[in-house]
Amino acid sequence: MKRARRVAAAIVAPALLLTACSGDDSDNADATGVPASPFAGEAPANETANLDAEPFDVSGPRTDQLPERVDCTYDRAGNSARPVSLPPDSAIPATGVISARIELREGVVELSLDRAKSPCAVNSFVSLAEQDYFTSTICHRLTTRGIFTLQCGDPTGTGTGGPGYAFANEFPTDQLAADSGEAEVTTVYPRGTVAMRDQGTGNNGSQFFIVYDDSPLPPVYTVFGTVDDGLSLIEDIAAEGTTPEHQGAPRQTVQIMSIQIGS
């Protein structure tokens, strides 16, 4: 089977032990599941990483084209931060893209959601948006050094909330060869990437993050879309900083007024 395009240089993953369970903090990750920024010179190399493994190119296409429709599994998990129904789980479209419009107080961010890469993640996001799950929620965490992400999707605003269900990782995690060490080698999540917060253990829920500058991360976060327009708004928010410094709540409160799904 033909492999996906690779990033040119191999980068050994720093020791970023990511939490997969809501509310489970560690030294290198908070409850959002995205690690603390690997400050230059401070993050040791992952001694267990396979030095021969190459970084996986998360901007490339799937190596295995999915059928036009797939079935998804959404397992009940914990309490929902807001009352919502489970997404539909059968005959889910797995081709093409669908647009989404995130209305912030500061302006609008336009997304393209990629069904061909991660149909179950897109299906969940669309279902939650159509049930107004994201309406009047805040984006609770911003990282501004080493890793550049704005994290949203938790109505509690704490990084511990979810929709009461979980689903498995998709692209790129489902493209990694077993025992290859690829999951331990950091790659670049390009500027404009939209991904689920998770470590690769199947605990995806409602929380997602937007990458506003190229960021080194292990390829265990499900990529399900890209930003088409409005990324400059997030860059302006990032320029205002965070509390505490470099990673924490944005100093400028970021509120999602609504998310509208297009076609």
Residue pairs with C-beta under 8 A, 6 or more apart in sequence:
1 63
1 64
2 63
3 63
4 56
4 57
4 60
4 61
4 62
4 63
4 172
4 175
5 57
5 59
5 60
6 54
6 55
6 56
6 57
7 54
7 55
7 56
7 57
7 187
7 188
9 55
10 51
10 53
10 54
10 55
10 185
11 55
11 185
11 186
11 187
11 216
12 45
12 46
12 49
12 51
12 185
12 186
13 45
13 46
13 49
13 184
13 185
13 186
13 218
14 38
14 43
14 44
14 45
14 46
14 186
14 216
15 28
15 43
15 44
15 45
15 46
16 28
16 29
16 35
16 36
16 38
16 43
16 46
16 186
16 217
16 218
17 26
17 27
17 28
17 29
17 35
18 26
18 28
18 29
18 33
18 34
18 35
18 199
18 218
18 220
19 25
19 26
19 29
19 30
19 31
19 33
19 199
20 33
20 198
20 199
20 200
20 201
20 203
21 203
22 31
22 78
22 159
22 160
22 161
22 162
22 203
22 205
23 31
23 159
23 160
24 31
25 31
27 36
28 35
28 36
29 35
29 36
30 36
30 141
30 159
30 247
31 158
31 159
31 160
32 140
32 141
32 151
32 154
32 159
32 197
32 207
32 209
33 197
33 198
33 199
33 203
33 207
34 141
34 143
34 147
34 149
34 151
34 197
34 209
34 217
34 221
35 147
35 217
36 143
36 147
36 247
37 143
37 144
37 145
37 146
37 147
37 246
37 247
38 146
38 147
38 216
39 145
39 146
39 246
40 146
46 184
48 184
49 181
49 184
49 185
50 180
50 181
50 182
50 184
50 185
52 181
53 180
53 181
53 182
53 184
53 185
54 182
54 185
55 182
55 185
55 186
55 187
55 188
55 219
56 172
56 175
56 176
56 182
56 185
56 187
56 219
57 187
58 171
58 172
58 187
58 188
58 189
58 190
58 193
58 219
58 223
59 190
59 193
61 116
61 117
62 116
62 117
62 171
62 175
63 175
64 175
65 116
66 94
66 95
66 116
66 119
67 94
68 93
68 94
68 95
69 91
69 92
69 93
69 94
70 92
70 94
70 119
70 120
71 89
71 90
71 91
71 92
72 87
72 89
72 90
72 92
72 119
72 120
72 123
72 124
72 167
73 89
73 120
73 167
73 168
74 86
74 87
74 89
74 120
74 124
74 165
74 166
74 167
75 165
75 166
75 167
76 86
76 164
76 165
77 162
77 164
77 165
77 166
77 203
77 205
78 162
78 164
79 164
80 162
80 163
80 164
80 165
81 154
81 155
81 156
81 161
81 162
81 163
81 164
81 206
82 133
82 155
82 163
84 127
84 128
84 131
84 133
84 163
84 164
85 127
85 131
86 127
86 165
87 123
87 124
87 126
87 127
87 128
88 123
88 127
92 119
92 120
92 123
93 115
93 119
93 123
94 115
94 116
94 119
95 115
95 116
96 115
96 116
97 112
97 113
97 114
97 115
97 116
98 112
98 113
98 115
98 122
98 126
98 261
98 262
98 263
99 110
99 111
99 112
99 113
99 228
99 261
99 262
99 263
100 110
100 111
100 112
100 113
100 125
100 126
100 129
100 225
100 259
100 260
100 261
100 262
101 108
101 109
101 110
101 111
101 259
101 260
101 261
101 262
102 108
102 109
102 110
102 111
102 230
102 256
102 259
103 256
103 257
103 258
103 259
103 260
104 233
104 254
104 255
104 256
104 257
105 253
105 254
105 255
105 257
106 233
106 236
106 237
106 252
106 254
107 230
107 233
108 229
108 230
108 233
109 210
109 227
109 229
109 230
109 231
109 233
109 234
110 227
110 228
110 229
110 230
111 194
111 225
111 226
111 227
111 228
112 225
112 226
112 228
113 122
113 125
113 126
113 194
113 224
113 225
114 122
114 223
114 224
114 225
114 226
115 122
115 123
117 170
117 171
117 223
117 224
118 170
118 171
118 196
118 222
118 223
118 224
119 170
120 167
120 168
120 170
121 167
121 170
121 196
121 204
121 222
121 224
122 224
122 225
124 163
124 167
124 204
124 206
125 208
125 224
125 225
126 261
128 134
128 163
128 206
129 259
129 260
129 261
130 261
132 258
133 155
133 163
133 206
134 152
134 153
134 155
134 206
134 256
134 258
134 259
135 256
135 257
135 258
135 259
136 255
136 256
136 257
137 152
137 153
137 154
137 155
137 157
137 255
137 256
138 152
138 157
138 253
138 254
138 255
138 256
139 150
139 151
139 152
139 250
139 254
139 255
139 256
140 151
140 152
140 154
140 157
140 158
140 159
140 249
141 149
141 150
141 151
141 159
141 247
141 248
141 249
141 250
142 149
142 150
142 151
142 237
142 238
142 242
142 247
142 248
142 249
142 250
142 254
143 149
143 151
143 242
143 246
143 247
144 238
144 241
144 242
144 246
144 247
145 246
145 247
146 215
146 216
147 215
147 216
147 217
148 191
148 211
148 212
148 213
148 214
148 215
148 238
149 209
149 210
149 211
149 212
149 215
150 209
150 210
150 212
150 234
150 237
150 238
150 250
150 254
151 159
151 197
151 207
151 208
151 209
152 207
152 208
152 209
152 210
152 254
152 256
153 197
153 205
153 206
153 207
153 208
154 160
154 161
154 162
154 206
154 207
155 161
159 207
161 206
161 207
162 205
162 206
162 207
163 205
163 206
165 205
166 202
166 203
166 204
166 205
167 202
167 204
167 205
168 174
168 202
168 204
169 196
169 198
169 200
169 201
169 202
169 204
169 220
169 222
170 222
170 224
171 222
171 223
171 224
172 219
172 223
173 183
173 200
173 219
173 220
173 222
176 182
176 183
176 219
182 219
183 200
183 218
183 219
183 220
184 218
185 218
185 219
186 216
186 217
186 218
187 216
187 217
187 218
187 219
188 214
188 215
188 216
188 217
189 195
189 211
189 214
189 215
189 216
189 217
189 221
189 223
190 211
190 214
191 211
191 212
191 213
191 214
191 231
192 210
192 211
192 212
192 226
192 227
192 231
193 210
193 211
193 223
193 225
193 226
193 227
194 208
194 209
194 210
194 211
194 223
194 224
194 225
194 226
194 227
195 208
195 209
195 211
195 221
195 222
195 223
195 224
196 204
196 207
196 208
196 221
196 222
196 224
197 204
197 207
197 208
197 209
197 221
198 204
198 220
198 221
198 222
199 220
200 218
200 220
200 221
204 222
208 224
209 221
210 227
210 231
210 234
212 231
212 234
212 235
212 238
213 235
237 250
237 252
237 254
238 250
240 250
240 251
240 252
241 250
241 251
242 248
242 249
242 250
242 251
243 249
243 251
